Amino acid sequence: MSFIPHQSVAFLGCAVFIIGLLAGRAVMSIGMILLMANAIINLQVSFIFNQFAKNKSALLFVGLFLLFGLSFFWSENTAYYSSRMQLMLPFL
């Protein structure tokens, strides 16, 4: 039995993050911190990880992020790359 409504907290974190895209980086950081805290205090981590590992489309999506991450080694404009990664990683 969980006393924390993880789906509601995750929805709130995503909403704050999206608002932060318009409002500013501080609000976006608050949304990211809320999402990370929700993930850390989740008690069913092993069950969720096993479900994630069985989902082929989710693994394909993670592969897309990994390819983008590996493109760092061929990037000449690292400032632009780091700003793109800062926006992209929370959606992972």
Secondary structure, DSSP 8 states (H G I E B T S, - for coil): --SS-HHHHHHHHHHHHHHHHHH-HHHHHHHHHHHHHHHHT-S-HHHHHHHHHH-HHHHHHHHHHHHHHHGGGG-S-HHHHHHHHHHHGGG-
